[in-house]
Amino acid sequence: MRTLSADVGGTFTDLVLIDDEAGKVHLDKVPSTPGRADGVLSGIGRIAASAGIAPGEIDIFVHGFTVGTNAFLTRNGARVAMAVTRGMRDVLEIGDQMRPHLYRLSQSRPEPVVPRSRVVEVAERRDAFGKVVEALTPEEAERVAQALAALEPEAVAVCLGFSFLDAGHEEMLQGAISRRLPGVPIYLSSRVNPQIEEYPRANTTAVAAYVGPVVDRYVATLDQALAGDGVNAPLRLMRSDGGVATPESARANPATMMLSGPAGGVIAGAAMAQELGVPDLVTFDMGGTSADFSVIAGSEPRMVTGRIVDGVPLRLPTLDIETISAGGGSIAHVDLGGALRVGPQSAGSEPGPACYGQGGREATVTDAAVVLGILDPGAFLGGEMALDADLACEAVMRNVAEPLGLSLEAAALGIVRVASAGMIQAIRKLSVERGLDIRDFALLAFGGAGPIYAPFMARDLAMAEVLVPANPGVYAAQGLLMSDIRHVAQAAFQRRFDKLEEADLDTRLGTLRGELDDALAHDGIASENRYFRHVADMRCSGQFHELAVALPEPGAPGWWRPQEVAAAFHAEHEKAYGHTDPDAPVEFVNLRVEAFGRTPKARVAADLGTGEGAPEPVGHRPVCLDAGEGFRNTAVYRRADLRPGHALAGPAVITQRDTTTVVLAGQNVTVAPNGVLRVRTAA
């Protein structure tokens, strides 16, 4: 079997081809082409040629991308019209009373993806129990469809009040709209996010419609181009929750693809946690444009049922990932107050950092690493791409050192420290603010820049160790090949435990599971390769926020044990908030079933050999890792020379084609049996 993955980042597209038949793994990086599939296609041709196979010999292709995210963040999505219950036209404009900065005298709200002028009110209403108060008539449905058609939308979102309890009115309206606008995608809130709270449900549905045509065009173009290049392998797309989807499933709810890009690294991190017996770790993926963080606790990735993206709620299950604008291309500048800032602006891949020699003049994090000697200008990407150290020095001097009155060396170190401080805060947000002791966690560093900065961050956070996988630059792409097909279905189910009937719970879960079983069958997953997980969103009666709690496998006699489920909820409450009241009455809010389909996964076990002591360095070069010591003649090791059992002490620099690993003074490195570098502070 030959499986291929492609992970599109802001600067580079990473590719991994695993060839079971030849027992080899092929890796490559090509420049990204934002919004287009050109980079992916050229990368496929290149990596297939290096493996000595034709593109048509690839069996499975898994793809992670940021097309939907970028379209949303840049407000470059589809032209959407929206239908809402009469009186709710301003739901996206008003939003809620949540403010990111409580004490600011002035607040700015993000623009809704559907302006008020493109929202049509519908004469219909249900009450809070799903009972019809005002019926939707066929004449009204036709009037609304005609009004929506007059807006010439590329997609339509429908969010009627309390439709999560009964979708009849939304489905009736969908039929009328389909007749008026054949071929235009229609997204119903009762399918996208059947859940209480009007504003999050409406916004999630609107976002699905906003990015849907963009994702659809990209996937359709990619599908067609792959066929034209002779790639006939089934296409799988990475979801925000760590599973993969067929193109058809992705089109049905494109909002599930919004955070597709960072998910692969988290899945690979969970596999690493089990393999090394390090159950608690933070994944740290730093590329050219952004840095992504996620927590794995007890060898399981942490999930959230919703998140705020660019100031607005997106309420779908996703991996708990924190993304900040801190990458190798992040631009360093001095603000009006004379403070050094790094990001959020990025030089991206075009023109890129100044040292790329493509016309960039701003100082970036990559330029700082070149100035400090961390990056070897002649060995970047294995020597395939030469960097210009003089241009890096000029950019740092002109944009940072001179305005602040610093030396070139101090300015470059300042850029590294400021960038690291922002990333440290992101780790604290995921750990300390969620009741986790970060000192018990390892930091798994990957991406093209992650292993450079992880040792600085782990030292400042007093973390247990830094883990660097064998191929960190393409690690997220490797994670794409470890994922199973995934579908999620949910239903509103507000019941207090003392009023809950087991038969009702059984029926609701069975209905959701049946829908997902059919979806997996449609995907071609054999019954023996299907498995399910059942989850409930729970809260204490009277609370506003809920927590996700795993449920026992339903169906067997006596499976429903409310005392045990309530105890599990209170344990989660204690962990999340630091307190709980075991005597407080508990209630369900939503039920959710997650369905998985096992897919074939190619694996190649490499014989890495063994080593003892420290290998001979391939050379030494001046590197500045500390302001007090300045430039120091530092040993340089080649990653390919390191074998399980080898150990070396810092300061040192370890080079490989896809990244550079920094080892600070006072840190030691050992090589694990699977080739992972384990960087720990010396006793």
C-alpha positions as CSV (number, residue, x, y, z in Angstrom):
1,M,0.0,0.0,0.0
2,R,1.1,3.5,-0.8
3,T,-0.5,6.4,1.2
4,L,0.2,10.0,0.7
5,S,-0.7,13.1,2.8
6,A,-0.3,16.8,2.1
7,D,-0.6,19.4,4.8
8,V,-0.9,23.0,3.4
9,G,0.5,25.7,5.6
10,G,0.8,29.4,5.1
11,T,4.4,29.2,3.7
12,F,5.1,25.5,2.8
13,T,3.1,22.4,1.9
14,D,4.4,19.3,3.6
15,L,4.1,15.9,1.9
16,V,4.6,12.4,3.3
17,L,4.5,9.3,1.1
18,I,4.6,5.9,2.9
19,D,5.5,3.0,0.5
20,D,4.7,-0.3,2.3
21,E,5.9,-2.3,-0.7
22,A,9.3,-0.8,-0.8
23,G,9.5,-0.3,2.9
24,K,10.4,3.4,2.6
25,V,9.1,6.8,3.7
26,H,9.5,9.8,1.4
27,L,9.2,13.4,2.6
28,D,9.1,16.7,0.8
29,K,8.3,20.4,1.2
30,V,7.2,22.7,-1.6
31,P,6.1,26.4,-1.4
32,S,2.4,26.8,-0.8
33,T,0.1,28.5,-3.3
34,P,-2.6,30.1,-1.1
35,G,-6.1,29.4,-2.2
36,R,-5.0,27.2,-5.1
37,A,-4.1,23.5,-5.5
38,D,-1.0,24.2,-7.7
39,G,1.5,23.6,-4.8
40,V,-0.2,20.4,-3.8
41,L,-0.2,19.1,-7.4
42,S,3.4,19.9,-8.0
43,G,4.4,18.4,-4.7
44,I,2.6,15.1,-5.5
45,G,4.4,14.9,-8.9
46,R,7.7,15.6,-7.2
47,I,7.4,13.2,-4.3
48,A,6.0,10.4,-6.6
49,A,9.0,10.9,-8.9
50,S,11.4,10.7,-6.0
51,A,9.8,7.4,-4.9
52,G,10.0,6.0,-8.4
53,I,6.3,5.5,-8.8
54,A,3.6,6.9,-11.0
55,P,0.9,9.1,-9.3
56,G,-1.7,6.5,-10.2
57,E,0.0,4.0,-7.9
58,I,-1.0,6.0,-4.8
59,D,-3.7,4.1,-2.9
60,I,-5.0,6.8,-0.4
61,F,-4.5,10.6,-0.4
62,V,-5.3,12.5,2.9
63,H,-5.3,16.3,2.7
64,G,-5.3,19.0,5.4
65,F,-5.8,22.6,4.3
66,T,-6.7,26.1,5.6
67,V,-8.8,27.3,2.6
68,G,-12.0,27.7,4.7
69,T,-10.2,29.3,7.6
70,N,-8.4,31.8,5.4
71,A,-11.6,32.7,3.6
72,F,-13.3,33.4,6.9
73,L,-10.4,35.3,8.5
74,T,-9.9,37.5,5.4
75,R,-13.7,37.9,4.8
76,N,-13.3,36.5,1.4
77,G,-16.1,33.9,1.5
78,A,-19.3,33.4,-0.5
79,R,-22.2,35.8,-0.9
80,V,-24.7,34.4,1.6
81,A,-28.4,35.1,2.1
82,M,-30.1,34.0,5.4
83,A,-33.6,33.2,6.5
84,V,-34.6,33.7,10.1
85,T,-37.8,33.7,12.2
86,R,-39.7,37.0,12.1
87,G,-38.3,39.4,14.7
88,M,-34.8,37.8,14.6
89,R,-33.3,39.7,11.7
90,D,-30.6,41.3,13.9
91,V,-29.4,38.1,15.5
92,L,-26.0,38.2,14.0
93,E,-25.7,42.0,14.5
94,I,-26.6,41.9,18.1
95,G,-24.7,38.8,19.0
96,D,-24.3,38.4,22.8
97,Q,-23.0,40.4,25.7
98,M,-19.7,38.6,25.8
99,R,-16.8,41.1,25.5
100,P,-13.1,40.1,25.0
101,H,-11.9,43.1,27.0
102,L,-14.3,43.9,29.9
103,Y,-12.9,47.2,31.0
104,R,-12.1,48.9,27.7
105,L,-14.2,52.0,27.2
106,S,-14.5,51.3,23.4
107,Q,-15.3,47.9,21.9
108,S,-15.3,46.8,18.3
109,R,-17.3,43.9,17.1
110,P,-16.4,41.8,14.1
111,E,-18.6,42.2,11.1
112,P,-21.1,39.3,10.7
113,V,-20.6,37.2,7.6
114,V,-24.2,37.9,6.5
115,P,-25.1,41.6,6.7
116,R,-28.6,42.6,7.8
117,S,-29.5,43.6,4.3
118,R,-29.2,40.0,3.2
119,V,-31.4,38.5,6.0
120,V,-35.0,37.6,5.2
121,E,-37.6,37.2,8.0
122,V,-40.0,34.2,7.9
123,A,-43.5,34.3,9.3
124,E,-43.4,31.2,11.5
125,R,-42.7,30.4,15.1
126,R,-42.3,27.6,17.6
127,D,-42.1,27.8,21.3
128,A,-39.3,26.6,23.6
129,F,-40.9,23.1,23.6
130,G,-41.0,22.8,19.8
131,K,-44.7,23.3,19.6
132,V,-46.0,25.3,16.6
133,V,-47.2,28.8,17.6
134,E,-47.4,30.1,14.0
135,A,-47.3,27.6,11.2
136,L,-45.2,28.1,8.1
137,T,-47.6,28.1,5.1
138,P,-46.6,27.0,1.6
139,E,-47.4,30.6,0.4
140,E,-45.0,32.1,3.0
141,A,-42.3,29.6,2.1
142,E,-42.6,30.6,-1.6
143,R,-42.5,34.3,-0.7
144,V,-39.3,33.8,1.3
145,A,-37.7,31.7,-1.4
146,Q,-38.5,34.4,-3.9
147,A,-37.0,37.1,-1.7
148,L,-33.8,35.1,-1.1
149,A,-33.5,34.4,-4.9
150,A,-33.7,38.2,-5.5
151,L,-30.5,38.6,-3.5
152,E,-28.6,36.3,-5.9
153,P,-26.8,34.3,-3.2
154,E,-24.0,31.7,-3.7
155,A,-25.2,29.9,-0.6
156,V,-28.2,30.1,1.8
157,A,-28.3,29.7,5.5
158,V,-31.6,28.9,7.3
159,C,-31.9,29.3,11.1
160,L,-35.4,29.3,12.4
161,G,-36.3,29.5,16.1
162,F,-36.2,26.3,18.1
163,S,-35.7,24.3,14.9
164,F,-33.3,22.0,16.9
165,L,-36.5,20.6,18.5
166,D,-38.4,20.1,15.3
167,A,-36.8,20.7,11.8
168,G,-40.1,20.6,9.9
169,H,-40.3,24.3,9.1
170,E,-36.6,24.5,8.0
171,E,-37.0,21.4,5.8
172,M,-40.2,22.8,4.2
173,L,-38.4,26.1,3.5
174,Q,-35.4,24.2,2.0
175,G,-37.7,22.6,-0.5
176,A,-39.1,25.9,-1.7
177,I,-35.6,27.5,-1.9
178,S,-34.3,24.5,-3.9
179,R,-36.9,25.0,-6.5
180,R,-36.1,28.7,-6.8
181,L,-32.3,28.3,-6.6
182,P,-31.4,24.9,-8.1
183,G,-27.7,24.1,-7.4
184,V,-27.3,26.7,-4.7
185,P,-26.2,25.0,-1.4
186,I,-28.6,25.4,1.5
187,Y,-27.4,24.9,5.1
188,L,-30.0,24.3,7.8
189,S,-29.2,25.0,11.4
190,S,-31.1,21.8,12.4
191,R,-28.3,19.9,10.6
192,V,-25.3,22.1,11.1
193,N,-25.7,22.7,14.8
194,P,-29.0,21.4,16.3
195,Q,-28.4,23.0,19.7
196,I,-29.9,25.6,22.1
197,E,-28.8,29.3,22.1
198,E,-29.9,31.2,19.0
199,Y,-26.9,33.3,18.3
200,P,-24.2,30.6,18.3
201,R,-26.4,28.3,16.3
202,A,-27.2,31.1,13.8
203,N,-23.6,32.1,13.4
204,T,-22.3,28.6,13.0
205,T,-24.8,28.0,10.3
206,A,-23.9,31.3,8.6
207,V,-20.2,30.5,8.7
208,A,-20.9,27.0,7.1
209,A,-22.7,28.8,4.3
210,Y,-20.0,31.5,4.0
211,V,-17.1,29.0,3.6
212,G,-19.0,26.2,1.9
213,P,-18.7,27.3,-1.7
214,V,-15.1,28.2,-1.2
215,V,-14.3,24.8,0.2
216,D,-16.5,23.1,-2.4
217,R,-14.6,24.9,-5.3
218,Y,-11.3,24.0,-3.9
219,V,-12.1,20.4,-3.3
220,A,-13.8,20.1,-6.8
221,T,-10.8,21.7,-8.5
222,L,-8.4,19.5,-6.6
223,D,-10.4,16.4,-7.4
224,Q,-10.5,17.3,-11.1
225,A,-6.8,18.2,-11.2
226,L,-5.8,14.9,-9.4
227,A,-7.7,12.9,-11.9
228,G,-6.0,14.9,-14.7
229,D,-2.6,14.0,-13.2
230,G,-3.5,10.3,-13.0
231,V,-4.1,10.2,-9.2
232,N,-7.1,7.9,-8.7
233,A,-6.7,7.4,-5.0
234,P,-9.7,8.1,-2.7
235,L,-9.4,11.7,-1.4
236,R,-9.8,12.1,2.4
237,L,-10.0,15.6,4.0
238,M,-8.9,16.4,7.6
239,R,-11.6,17.6,9.9
240,S,-11.3,20.0,12.8
241,D,-12.1,17.2,15.3
242,G,-9.1,15.0,14.2
243,G,-11.0,12.7,11.9
244,V,-11.1,12.6,8.2
245,A,-14.0,13.0,5.8
246,T,-14.9,12.1,2.3
247,P,-15.4,15.1,0.0
248,E,-19.2,14.5,0.0
249,S,-19.3,14.7,3.8
250,A,-17.1,17.8,3.9
251,R,-19.5,19.6,1.5
252,A,-22.5,18.7,3.7
253,N,-21.1,20.7,6.6
254,P,-18.0,22.6,5.6
255,A,-17.8,24.3,9.0
256,T,-16.3,21.0,10.3
257,M,-13.2,21.8,8.1
258,M,-12.6,25.2,9.5
259,L,-9.6,24.1,11.6
260,S,-8.5,21.3,9.4
261,G,-4.9,22.5,9.1
262,P,-3.5,22.0,12.7
263,A,-5.4,18.8,13.5
264,G,-2.9,16.4,12.0
265,G,-0.1,17.3,14.4
266,V,-2.4,16.7,17.4
267,I,-3.4,13.2,16.2
268,A,0.3,12.4,15.6
269,G,1.0,13.7,19.1
270,A,-1.5,11.3,20.7
271,A,0.2,8.4,19.0
272,M,3.5,9.7,20.3
273,A,2.1,9.9,23.8
274,Q,1.2,6.2,23.7
275,E,4.4,5.1,22.0
276,L,6.7,6.8,24.5
277,G,4.6,6.3,27.6
278,V,4.4,10.1,28.1
279,P,0.7,10.5,28.6
280,D,0.7,14.3,29.2
281,L,2.2,16.6,26.6
282,V,1.6,19.9,24.8
283,T,1.9,19.8,21.0
284,F,3.7,22.8,19.5
285,D,3.6,23.2,15.8
286,M,5.4,26.3,14.6
287,G,5.6,27.0,10.9
288,G,6.1,30.0,8.7
289,T,2.9,31.9,9.6
290,S,1.4,30.7,12.8
291,A,2.0,28.5,15.9
292,D,-0.6,25.9,17.0
293,F,-0.8,24.4,20.5
294,S,-2.9,21.6,21.9
295,V,-2.9,19.6,25.1
296,I,-2.9,15.8,25.3
297,A,-3.8,14.5,28.7
298,G,-3.9,10.8,29.6
299,S,-2.8,10.1,26.0
300,E,-6.1,11.6,24.7
301,P,-6.4,14.9,22.8
302,R,-8.6,17.3,24.6
303,M,-11.8,18.3,22.7
304,V,-14.0,21.4,23.0
305,T,-17.6,21.6,21.8
306,G,-17.1,25.1,20.4
307,R,-14.7,28.0,20.2
308,I,-14.4,31.7,19.3
309,V,-12.9,32.3,15.9
310,D,-12.0,35.9,15.1
311,G,-14.4,37.1,17.7
312,V,-17.5,35.0,16.8
313,P,-18.7,31.6,18.0
314,L,-18.2,28.5,16.0
315,R,-20.0,25.8,17.8
316,L,-18.9,22.4,16.6
317,P,-16.7,19.7,18.3
318,T,-13.0,20.5,17.6
319,L,-9.7,19.6,19.0
320,D,-8.7,22.1,21.7
321,I,-6.2,24.0,19.6
322,E,-4.9,27.5,20.4
323,T,-3.5,29.3,17.3
324,I,-1.5,32.5,17.4
325,S,0.3,34.6,14.8
326,A,3.8,33.5,15.6
327,G,5.8,31.8,12.8
328,G,9.1,32.1,11.1
329,G,7.7,34.8,8.9
330,S,6.2,36.9,11.7
331,I,7.4,40.5,11.3
332,A,9.2,42.2,14.2
333,H,8.6,46.0,14.6
334,V,8.8,48.8,17.1
335,D,5.5,50.3,17.9
336,L,4.6,53.9,18.6
337,G,5.4,53.5,22.3
338,G,8.9,52.2,21.6
339,A,8.1,48.6,22.4
340,L,9.3,45.6,20.4
341,R,6.4,43.6,18.9
342,V,6.4,40.4,16.9
343,G,3.5,39.7,14.6
344,P,0.6,39.3,13.9
345,Q,1.7,40.4,10.5
346,S,3.6,37.8,8.5
347,A,5.9,38.0,5.5
348,G,4.4,34.7,4.4
349,S,6.0,32.8,1.5
350,E,5.8,35.9,-0.8
351,P,8.0,37.8,-0.4
352,G,9.0,35.9,2.8
353,P,11.7,36.9,5.3
354,A,14.4,39.3,4.2
355,C,16.9,36.5,4.1
356,Y,14.9,34.7,1.4
357,G,16.2,37.3,-1.0
358,Q,12.8,37.8,-2.7
359,G,12.4,41.5,-2.0
360,G,11.3,41.3,1.7
361,R,12.7,44.1,3.8
362,E,11.0,43.6,7.2
363,A,12.8,41.8,10.0
364,T,11.2,38.4,10.8
365,V,11.7,35.7,13.4
366,T,13.6,33.6,10.7
367,D,15.9,36.6,10.1
368,A,16.7,36.7,13.8
369,A,17.6,33.0,13.8
370,V,20.0,33.7,10.9
371,V,21.6,36.6,12.7
372,L,22.1,34.5,15.9
373,G,23.8,31.7,13.9
374,I,21.0,29.2,14.7
375,L,20.2,28.7,11.1
376,D,23.0,28.0,8.6
377,P,22.3,30.0,5.5
378,G,23.9,27.5,3.3
379,A,22.1,24.4,4.6
380,F,18.5,25.7,4.8
381,L,16.1,22.9,3.4
382,G,19.1,20.7,3.0
383,G,20.9,23.3,0.9
384,E,18.0,23.4,-1.6
385,M,17.3,27.1,-0.6
386,A,20.1,29.4,0.3
387,L,19.5,32.2,2.8
388,D,21.2,35.6,2.6
389,A,22.7,36.4,6.0
390,D,23.6,40.0,5.0
391,L,20.0,40.8,4.1
392,A,18.9,39.3,7.5
393,C,21.4,41.5,9.4
394,E,20.3,44.6,7.5
395,A,16.6,44.0,8.2
396,V,17.1,43.4,11.9
397,M,19.4,46.4,12.2
398,R,17.2,48.8,10.3
399,N,13.8,47.7,11.8
400,V,14.7,46.8,15.4
401,A,18.3,47.5,16.5
402,E,18.6,51.1,15.4
403,P,15.1,52.3,16.5
404,L,15.7,50.7,20.0
405,G,19.4,51.6,20.2
406,L,20.5,48.0,20.6
407,S,23.3,45.9,19.2
408,L,22.4,43.6,16.3
409,E,22.8,40.6,18.6
410,A,20.6,42.0,21.4
411,A,17.9,43.0,18.8
412,A,17.8,39.4,17.4
413,L,17.7,37.9,20.9
414,G,14.9,40.3,21.7
415,I,12.9,39.1,18.7
416,V,13.3,35.5,19.9
417,R,12.2,36.4,23.4
418,V,9.2,38.4,22.5
419,A,8.0,35.6,20.0
420,S,8.6,33.0,22.8
421,A,6.7,35.1,25.3
422,G,3.5,35.1,23.2
423,M,3.8,31.4,22.7
424,I,4.3,30.7,26.4
425,Q,1.1,32.6,27.1
426,A,-0.8,30.4,24.7
427,I,0.5,27.3,26.5
428,R,-0.6,28.7,29.8
429,K,-4.0,29.4,28.4
430,L,-4.4,25.8,27.4
431,S,-3.0,24.3,30.6
432,V,-2.9,26.5,33.7
433,E,-6.3,28.2,32.9
434,R,-7.8,24.7,32.5
435,G,-6.5,23.4,35.8
436,L,-3.4,21.5,34.6
437,D,0.0,21.7,36.1
438,I,2.3,22.4,33.1
439,R,5.4,21.2,35.0
440,D,4.1,17.6,34.6
441,F,3.9,18.0,30.8
442,A,6.4,17.4,28.0
443,L,6.5,19.8,25.0
444,L,6.3,18.0,21.6
445,A,7.9,20.4,19.1
446,F,7.5,20.1,15.4
447,G,7.0,22.2,12.3
448,G,9.8,23.9,10.5
449,A,10.5,26.3,13.5
450,G,9.1,24.5,16.6
451,P,12.4,22.7,17.6
452,I,14.3,26.0,17.5
453,Y,12.1,27.7,20.1
454,A,10.8,24.8,22.2
455,P,13.9,24.5,24.5
456,F,13.6,28.2,25.4
457,M,9.9,27.9,26.2
458,A,10.2,24.6,28.1
459,R,13.0,26.1,30.3
460,D,10.9,29.2,31.1
461,L,7.9,27.1,31.9
462,A,9.9,24.4,33.9
463,M,8.3,21.7,31.7
464,A,9.5,18.1,32.1
465,E,11.2,17.8,28.7
466,V,11.1,18.6,25.0
467,L,10.3,15.9,22.4
468,V,11.4,16.3,18.8
469,P,10.1,13.6,16.4
470,A,12.3,12.2,13.6
471,N,10.8,14.4,10.9
472,P,9.4,17.5,12.7
473,G,9.0,19.6,9.6
474,V,6.4,17.2,8.1
475,Y,5.1,15.8,11.4
476,A,1.6,17.2,11.0
477,A,1.4,15.7,7.5
478,Q,2.3,12.3,9.0
479,G,-0.5,12.7,11.5
480,L,-3.0,12.9,8.7
481,L,-2.2,9.3,7.8
482,M,-3.1,8.2,11.4
483,S,-6.7,9.4,11.4
484,D,-9.9,7.4,10.8
485,I,-13.0,8.6,9.0
486,R,-15.3,10.4,11.4
487,H,-18.9,11.6,11.6
488,V,-20.7,13.4,14.4
489,A,-24.4,13.7,15.1
490,Q,-26.0,15.5,18.0
491,A,-29.4,16.4,19.3
492,A,-30.8,18.7,22.0
493,F,-31.8,16.7,25.0
494,Q,-32.5,18.8,28.1
495,R,-33.4,16.5,30.9
496,R,-32.8,16.5,34.7
497,F,-31.5,13.1,35.9
498,D,-34.4,12.7,38.3
499,K,-36.9,13.1,35.4
500,L,-35.0,11.1,32.8
501,E,-36.5,7.9,31.4
502,E,-33.9,5.3,30.2
503,A,-36.1,4.3,27.2
504,D,-36.1,7.9,26.0
505,L,-32.3,8.1,26.3
506,D,-31.9,4.8,24.5
507,T,-34.2,5.9,21.7
508,R,-32.4,9.2,21.1
509,L,-28.9,7.7,21.1
510,G,-30.1,4.8,18.9
511,T,-31.5,7.2,16.3
512,L,-28.2,9.2,16.2
513,R,-26.2,6.0,16.0
514,G,-28.3,4.7,13.2
515,E,-27.8,7.8,11.1
516,L,-24.1,7.6,11.6
517,D,-24.0,3.9,10.8
518,D,-25.7,4.6,7.5
519,A,-23.1,7.4,6.8
520,L,-20.2,5.0,7.4
521,A,-21.8,2.4,5.2
522,H,-22.2,5.1,2.5
523,D,-18.4,5.8,2.9
524,G,-17.7,2.1,2.2
525,I,-16.7,1.2,5.7
526,A,-17.3,-2.4,6.6
527,S,-19.3,-3.0,9.7
528,E,-16.4,-4.6,11.6
529,N,-14.4,-1.4,11.0
530,R,-17.0,0.9,12.6
531,Y,-16.9,2.0,16.2
532,F,-18.8,4.6,18.2
533,R,-18.4,6.9,21.1
534,H,-21.3,8.5,23.1
535,V,-21.0,11.8,24.8
536,A,-23.4,14.1,26.7
537,D,-23.1,17.8,27.4
538,M,-24.0,18.2,31.1
539,R,-24.3,20.9,33.7
540,C,-25.6,21.4,37.2
541,S,-29.3,22.5,37.0
542,G,-29.3,26.3,36.7
543,Q,-25.8,26.6,35.3
544,F,-25.0,28.3,32.0
545,H,-21.9,26.4,30.9
546,E,-21.8,22.7,30.2
547,L,-19.1,20.0,30.2
548,A,-18.7,17.1,27.9
549,V,-18.9,13.7,29.7
550,A,-18.4,10.3,28.1
551,L,-21.4,7.9,28.4
552,P,-21.3,4.1,28.8
553,E,-21.9,2.0,25.7
554,P,-25.8,1.9,25.5
555,G,-27.9,-1.1,24.7
556,A,-27.0,-3.7,27.2
557,P,-29.4,-4.3,30.1
558,G,-28.6,-2.0,33.0
559,W,-26.1,0.1,31.0
560,W,-27.6,3.4,32.3
561,R,-26.1,4.1,35.7
562,P,-27.0,7.7,36.5
563,Q,-24.9,7.8,39.7
564,E,-21.8,6.9,37.9
565,V,-22.4,9.4,35.1
566,A,-23.1,12.1,37.6
567,A,-19.9,11.3,39.5
568,A,-18.0,11.5,36.2
569,F,-19.5,15.0,35.6
570,H,-18.5,16.2,39.0
571,A,-15.0,14.9,38.5
572,E,-14.8,16.9,35.3
573,H,-16.2,20.0,37.1
574,E,-13.6,19.7,39.8
575,K,-10.8,19.4,37.2
576,A,-12.1,22.4,35.1
577,Y,-13.1,24.8,37.9
578,G,-11.3,23.6,41.0
579,H,-14.5,22.9,42.9
580,T,-17.8,21.0,42.6
581,D,-20.9,20.1,44.6
582,P,-21.6,16.4,44.5
583,D,-25.1,16.9,45.8
584,A,-26.1,19.4,43.1
585,P,-28.8,18.1,40.7
586,V,-27.4,17.4,37.2
587,E,-29.0,17.6,33.8
588,F,-28.3,16.8,30.2
589,V,-28.2,19.5,27.6
590,N,-27.2,17.7,24.4
591,L,-26.5,14.2,23.3
592,R,-23.7,13.5,20.8
593,V,-22.6,10.3,19.0
594,E,-19.2,10.1,17.3
595,A,-18.8,7.4,14.6
596,F,-15.4,6.2,13.4
597,G,-14.5,4.1,10.4
598,R,-11.1,2.4,10.5
599,T,-9.1,3.0,7.3
600,P,-6.0,1.2,6.0
601,K,-2.8,2.8,7.3
602,A,0.6,2.2,5.9
603,R,3.4,1.8,8.4
604,V,7.1,1.3,7.9
605,A,9.3,0.2,10.8
606,A,12.7,1.7,10.3
607,D,15.8,0.0,11.6
608,L,17.6,2.9,13.3
609,G,20.5,0.9,14.8
610,T,22.1,1.8,18.2
611,G,24.7,4.1,19.5
612,E,26.6,5.0,22.7
613,G,27.8,8.2,24.1
614,A,27.9,11.2,21.9
615,P,28.6,11.1,18.1
616,E,31.2,13.3,16.6
617,P,29.9,16.7,15.6
618,V,30.1,17.6,12.0
619,G,31.6,21.0,12.9
620,H,31.3,24.1,15.0
621,R,30.0,27.6,14.4
622,P,29.4,30.7,16.4
623,V,25.9,30.7,17.8
624,C,24.4,33.2,20.3
625,L,21.8,31.6,22.6
626,D,22.3,33.8,25.7
627,A,22.8,37.5,26.0
628,G,25.4,37.1,28.8
629,E,27.6,34.7,26.9
630,G,27.1,36.2,23.4
631,F,28.4,34.2,20.5
632,R,29.9,30.9,21.5
633,N,31.6,28.3,19.3
634,T,28.9,25.6,19.3
635,A,28.9,22.0,18.3
636,V,26.8,21.2,15.2
637,Y,25.4,17.6,14.9
638,R,23.6,16.1,11.9
639,R,20.3,14.4,12.9
640,A,21.0,11.6,10.5
641,D,24.1,10.6,12.5
642,L,22.1,10.3,15.8
643,R,21.1,6.7,16.8
644,P,19.0,5.4,19.7
645,G,21.2,5.4,22.8
646,H,23.2,8.4,21.8
647,A,23.4,11.3,24.3
648,L,24.9,14.7,24.1
649,A,25.0,17.9,26.1
650,G,24.2,21.5,25.2
651,P,24.8,24.0,23.9
652,A,24.4,22.4,20.6
653,V,22.6,22.7,17.3
654,I,21.2,19.6,15.5
655,T,20.5,20.1,11.8
656,Q,18.3,18.2,9.3
657,R,16.6,19.1,6.1
658,D,13.2,20.1,7.5
659,T,14.2,21.9,10.8
660,T,17.0,22.8,13.2
661,T,16.9,21.7,16.9
662,V,18.5,24.0,19.5
663,V,19.9,22.6,22.8
664,L,20.7,25.2,25.4
665,A,23.5,25.1,28.0
666,G,22.4,23.0,30.9
667,Q,20.2,20.7,28.7
668,N,21.0,17.2,27.7
669,V,19.7,15.2,24.7
670,T,19.1,11.4,24.5
671,V,17.8,9.5,21.5
672,A,14.8,7.3,22.2
673,P,14.4,3.8,20.5
674,N,12.0,5.3,17.9
675,G,14.5,8.1,17.1
676,V,12.7,10.9,19.0
677,L,15.0,13.4,20.6
678,R,14.3,13.9,24.3
679,V,15.7,17.2,25.6
680,R,15.8,17.5,29.4
681,T,17.4,20.0,31.8
682,A,20.5,18.5,33.4
683,A,20.1,17.5,37.1
